[in-house]
Amino acid sequence: MVKLEKLFSKMSKRMKSSIIRELLRDAANTSIISFGGGAPDPETFDRNALAEVAQKVLLDEYKVSLQYGATEGDPILKSEYIKILDERNGIKGLRQENMLITVGSQQALDLMGKIFLDEDSYAMISHPVYLGAASAFRAYGPKFITIDLEDDGMNINQVEDALKTLDKRGEISKLKFIYTVPNFHNPAGVTMSLEKRRALIEMARKYDVLILEDDPYGELRYEGERLPNIYKLANGEGVMLLNTMSKVMSPGLRVGMIVGDEQIVARASLAKQGADLCTPTLTQRIAARYLQKGTIFNRIAQSAKIYKSKKDRMLRALKDYVSIDGTRWTKPEGGLFIWLHLPEEYDTMEIFSKAKQVGVAYIPGSAFYIDDRKSSNLRLSFCLPTEEQIEEGIRRLGKVFKS
Ligand SMILES: Cc1ncc(COP(=O)(O)O)c(C=O)c1O
């Protein structure tokens, strides 16, 4: 038998199994109330309309929908999405060449890693970070520069200090991008303020660094004022926008997109060709025809009501059952997550097994730090459980924390 260790590439050895998947695999085996995963509530899926569209796409458009497609993506889907970005986000003048359709935005993150990162590169990320992005980037071996996340987004002074330091060391060209989730951050639920968005653009320009804006939750705003995308504020210069149909249509379709500079899009397309030739033509065309119905934003408004109600129930339950001194939590205006800070002496990884014993799961904060540090924080997602389960789950968690 060939010794496997000598076969596996350096890249494959850098890959780590997601702690979230492992924790949730356990949790899924029992009748647990799970605040763990970030999967949308299936009741928000517009299944009847999607079924109707899918049937037509399969029967009437089989020559396209069951065939290979262009690596760059379905032109009809791209035009529909370009229209949405124009009408809802005020992003004007995009052309087909500015967009690549990907297999979810997870593939977009991987492609960004593939085309930008070498082993001597730096990638700037927030701490905590969306774990899927960190894992995608980590495979390419960069060094991470981590920036604390505050209630109004990344700590901008730290960003500036880090940029200055790299510049002084003559290494600024090795910093390939600043990765940020400005709206309803996963896991922290926080939104980057307008001032910080502007400051980030200014700094990125000064040091000639690219911003990767990952925005899966922007349309899931339940209250408060909508903020412009970083991409829009920067007039598209020096920013790549990553988006997805996962949280607003269905993650099962696996349709995401990269928007921005056409040379970067072309390079990412080249990288995608070797990975999968194209995003499934069937789900792209279903998404395109569904968008053409023009009902998606009504549907999202309905979903937002469901999520807002769940979020409010969780916030109320936290107030009622988890008011230990030194405890606080974020109050998101959208998205799917609440980030709970327990007093520093708590280790939420240790408490996880105790919570499981009383039938509740969450994601310990350490999962969202690339150095696997101990953490007194945890992520609670309110999207899947019912409101009654939310109340009961938080009540049980409160008891565990107090004990
Ligand atoms: C911040 C962020 N980016 C990207 C993704 C990946 O989403 P998808 O690949 O389903 O589009 C997620 C999923 O939860 C996410 O939270």
The ligand as an SDF file (V2000), in Angstrom:
LIG
                    3D

 16 16  0  0  0  0  0  0  0  0999 V2000
  -20.3190   35.1660    5.3610 C   0  0  0  0  0  0  0  0  0  0  0  0
  -20.6120   33.9940    4.4830 C   0  0  0  0  0  0  0  0  0  0  0  0
  -20.0200   33.9040    3.2780 N   0  0  0  0  0  0  0  0  0  0  0  0
  -20.2580   32.8760    2.4630 C   0  0  0  0  0  0  0  0  0  0  0  0
  -21.1150   31.8530    2.8250 C   0  0  0  0  0  0  0  0  0  0  0  0
  -21.2950   30.7010    1.8720 C   0  0  0  0  0  0  0  0  0  0  0  0
  -22.5620   30.6400    1.3550 O   0  0  0  0  0  0  0  0  0  0  0  0
  -22.9510   29.8670    0.0310 P   0  0  0  0  0  0  0  0  0  0  0  0
  -21.7660   29.0750   -0.4180 O   0  0  0  0  0  0  0  0  0  0  0  0
  -24.0980   28.9890    0.4170 O   0  0  0  0  0  0  0  0  0  0  0  0
  -23.3230   30.8960   -0.9480 O   0  0  0  0  0  0  0  0  0  0  0  0
  -21.7510   31.9000    4.0650 C   0  0  0  0  0  0  0  0  0  0  0  0
  -22.6420   30.8090    4.4820 C   0  0  0  0  0  0  0  0  0  0  0  0
  -23.1290   30.7140    5.5710 O   0  0  0  0  0  0  0  0  0  0  0  0
  -21.4980   32.9990    4.9140 C   0  0  0  0  0  0  0  0  0  0  0  0
  -22.0780   33.1170    6.1170 O   0  0  0  0  0  0  0  0  0  0  0  0
  1  2  1  0
  2  3  1  0
  2 15  2  0
  3  4  2  0
  4  5  1  0
  5  6  1  0
  5 12  2  0
  6  7  1  0
  7  8  1  0
  8  9  2  0
  8 10  1  0
  8 11  1  0
 12 13  1  0
 12 15  1  0
 13 14  2  0
 15 16  1  0
M  END
$$$$
